[in-house]
């Protein structure tokens, strides 16, 4: 097969994914975040003006603890999306990750759909994005394309297996990740694409030398649902909902005598500032949003997204004040109740839910 048909097919798939992500919104299952609540204590003991909502990620200070996570790029339509996302990120002081750059690595003429992120957000913390199937040199090219501060490597075995033209061989992914880590001059974050990282996976990734992980759990955009729509018979619908929720991934990362050995970011099904604060309280150092951000931009426009990001910052500060947390680290000492199916699954994974509900006692 010639080079050009491959890249044209990939570009078409980018636009198809975007359309399906928008159309399938509202079909997501009920959020596991709703199984997570806080004990209300009526003497918070802090002032909103004193609350610091900033966080440290990969050795850098982020002024807000949430970011715009990987979505798209590489076509005229998706380039316009990336431009709008980047402008909003720049104004709100929010970090931003681009979508998979594979299409631009194979067809350099499509690189501008990704470079627009750095042009529109010159001072932002930007994450490039590749999968483990690229060569170390291609990963370096992806970083240089965006003058990126960090690199995401996305793990999407579930998506690939449902994708009609997807990969079927995952035997060397760990070795490939280690090779990319050794080749690029920026920190590497490994993320799922919406099916969750188990504790076992996180510990295996730690051995590859990555700097952090993004658990990217189930509950938001479901790429099995998207890819099943693209199958001629749509015959894998029974796999929709596969994986662990973001809340469950975070809870499992807290299980055992010691937390996991890597910094954890969280994304997947994040709908509002309360989900951000829930994730931070369960150990995330920052929280990514994709689907909600995309739909706000596409349906309501760039100014609505900029206002939404400002509102999220204000509301995170409000919630931290209500919880008596002067900074993000203090959220990890709040009392959290986990109920419903998330609690049932967390107990099976050895999570001490009673201890979680009494953290402030100590």
N, C-alpha and C positions, 0 to 999 in steps of 0.2 A: 504494500500500500504506500502511496506517495506521502510526502510530509504534509502537503497542503490540506488534503481531505481530513487528516487527523485533527489538525488545529481548527479547521472549520467546524468539525463535529463537536470538538470541545467547547468552542465559542457558542455554538447553538445550545449546547447543554447548559451553559451558564445562564442564558436567558430563560431557558425552560425551567431550571431550578428556581429562579427568581419568581417566575409566574406561579409555579406550583406552591412555593412557600407562602405567597400571598393568598392564593385560593384556598389552601388547606388550613389556614389560620382559623381558629374556632373549633377545629376538630381535635385539638390536643386534649389529652385526658386531664382529669382534675389534678391540680397541682399538689405534689407531695409537700410543698412548702406550707400548705394549709394544715398539715399535721404538726407543725412546729409553732409553739407560742411561748410567750414570756410570762413569768410571774410578775405581777405588778406590785411594786413597792412604792408607797405613797410619799416617801421622803427622798427624792432623788439626790439632793445634796450637791447639785452642780448648776451652773448658769449656762444658758445656751451660748453666750458670748465666749465662755471659756472652752467650749467643746472644740476639739481639733478633729476634723473628719478626714484628715490626710492619712496616708499610709506609705509604707516602704515596700517597693516591689523591685526585685532584681537589683537591689542596692541603690535604687533611685527613689526620691521622694515624689509621690503623686499627691496632688492637692485634694483630690476626691478619691474615694475608695471603690469607684466603679469605672468601667471602661466600655468602649464600643468594640464588640468582639467580631471575629472573622465572619465575613458574609460573601463577598462577590468581587468581580472585576474581570476585565479582559474583553468586553464588548462595548459598543457605543452606549447602550442602555445602562450597563453596570458601571461604566466610567462616570456617568452622570450621577448615579447613586453614590459612588465613592467620593465624588467632589462634594456633594451635599453633606455626607457623613463627616468628612474631614473638616469642612468649614465649621460645622457645629462643634466638633471636638476641639478645634482651635479656640473657639470663643469660650467654651465651658472649661477649658483646662483639663480635658479628659483624654486619656490614652486611647489609641485606636489600632486595631489589627485589620489587615486586609484579608480578603479571601484567598483561596489557593492560587498561586502564581504559575502553575504548571503550563497553562495555555500561553502565557507570555514567554516562558522559558523555551517553548517549542516554536513560537512565532514572535520574534522580537517586535514586530510591528504592533502587537497588542499590549506592549509594556506600558504605554501611556495611560491606559485605564487603571493602572496601579500607581504609576508615578504621580498622578494627580493628587494622591493623598498627601505626599510630602510637599507638593507645591502649595496646596491649600491649607496645610497645617505645618508650617515650617518649624515651629517650636515644640510640636507635640511629641510625646513618646509613642513611636510607631513600631508595630510588630509586623515583620514579613511573615509569609505563610507558605509552607511546602508540605508534601507528604513524605513518608520514609522511602518512597521509590525513586526520588531524585538522587543524582550523584552529589558528592560533597561539593564539587565545583559548581553545579547548578544551584545548590543551596546558597553558596557564596554569592552567586549572581543575583539571587532573589533578595538577599540582604542589601547588596549594592544598588539594586534597582530602586529601592525605597529610602536609601540612606537610613536603614532601620536601626533602631536601638536594641532590638531583640528579634529572635526568630521563633515562630510557632511551627512545630511539626504536628500535623493533624493525623490522628489514628482513626480510620474509618472502615475497618474490616466489614462491619455489618452492612454499611452502605454499598461497598464494593461488591459484596456477594449478591445483593439484590439488584444492583445496577446491571442492565442487560450486557453492557460492554465492559463491566468492571473487572478488577484483578481477582485472581483466584489463588495466588501463591503468597503466603505471608511468612515464609520460613525464616527470612533473614532480616526482619524489621529491626530487631534489637541491635544487631551488628551495624545496620545501615544508620540508625540513629547515632550510635557511638561515633561512626565515621563523620557524620555531619557536625556533631559537637566539636570534634577535633579540628574541623576545617574552618569553621566560621569564627570571627573575632568578637561576636556578641553572645549574650546569654541565650540559651535555648529553653523554650517552654514546650512541653509535649501536652497536647490537648486531645480529648475525644471530640467527636462531632455531634454528640447528643445521646450517647449510650452509656456514659459513665465510666470512670476509672476505678477499678477495685483496688483495695489496699495491696493485694499481691502484685497488681500491675504497677502501682506507684513504686513499690520497693524494687521491682525489676528495672524500672526506668532509672531509679537512683543509681543503679550500677552502670548505666551507660554514660553517666557524667552530666546529665541535663541539670539545669539550674532550678527548675520549678515545673509543676504540672497544673493543668486546668482540668478539673474533673469533668466538666461539660456533660452533665447528666441528662437523663430523659426528662421530658416534661415540656419542652419547647418544640422547636421545629424537629419533625421526625423524618429523617432522611430515608428510612425504610418506606414510610408512606409516600414520600416524594418519588423514590425510585420505582416503587411498585406501580405508580401511575404510568410510568414509562415502559412497563413490561407489556408485551402484546396481550397476555392473558390476565394480567393483574392478579396473579395467582399466589402471591406471598403476603396477602393482606393479614393473614393470621399472625405475622411477626410484628405488626404495628404495636408499639408500646414496649418493644424489647429494651432491656437494659435496666440500670439502676438510676433512680432519681438523683438529682443534685444533692438534695438533703440527705439521702441515704449514703451517698459517697462521702460526704463530709462527716457524717456520724461514724462511718466505718474508719475513716482516717484518724478519728479520736480514740478508737477502741484499742484495747491492749494496754500494757503497762507504760508504753511510750507512744507519743504521736508519730506519724510517718516522718521519714527522714528528709523530706523535701518540702519547701514552701508550697502551699496549695492555693490556687486561684479557683474560683467557682463560676460556672455559667451553666445555662440550660434551664429554660422555663422561668427565668427571672422576669417578673411582671411589673414590679413596683418597688419603691424604696424600702418597704417592709421586708421584701424578699432579700434585698441587699443586706439589711441589718441582720436578718436571720442567718444568712450565709457567713457574715463576719463573726457572728456570735458562735458559729459552729467551726471556726478556725480558719476561714478563708482570709487571705491578706488583701484580696481585692475581688470584685465581682463583675463579670461580663454580661452584657445584654446584647442580643442580636435581633431576634424576631420583633420584639416590641419597638425597638429603635427603627428598624426597617419600615414597619407598618406606619409609624408616626410620620416618617419622612415622606413615604410614597403617598399616603392618603391625606395628610394634612399640610405637608410642605416644609421647607427648610426652617422657616421662622418658628413653626410649631415645635420642631425638634429642638431647636436652640432653647426655647422656653421650657421644654420638658426637661432637658438636662439641668437647667438652672433650678427648676422646681425639685428635682431629685436631690440635688445638693442641699437645698433648704430643708427638705423633709428628712433626709438622713440625719442632719444636725438635730432636728426636732425629736426624732425617735431616740437618738443617743442621749439627749437631755432627759427624756422621759425615763430612760433606763438607768440614769445616773452614771453614764459612761463618759468620762472626759476625753477619752481617745479610743481608737480602735482596739487596742490591747485590752482595755477594761471591758469591752463587750464580751470577751472570752471568759469573764467571771460572772456573767449574768446567769440567772436561773432560767433554764429552758425546759419546757414540757414537750415531750414528743408522744403523740398518740396515734391511733388509727393504724392503717396498714404499714406506715413507715415505722412505727414502734415495734410491730410484730417482726418485721424484717431486721430491724436493728438489733433486737434481742438475739435473734438467730446468729447474728454476726458478732455477738459478744460485747455489745455496747452497754455501758453502765448508765442506763437512763435515769435511775434513781439519783446517782451521783450528779448527773447533769442538772437535775432539778434543784440541787442543793449546793451549787458551786459557790454562792456568795457566803455560805456558812463559814468557809475557811478563809 
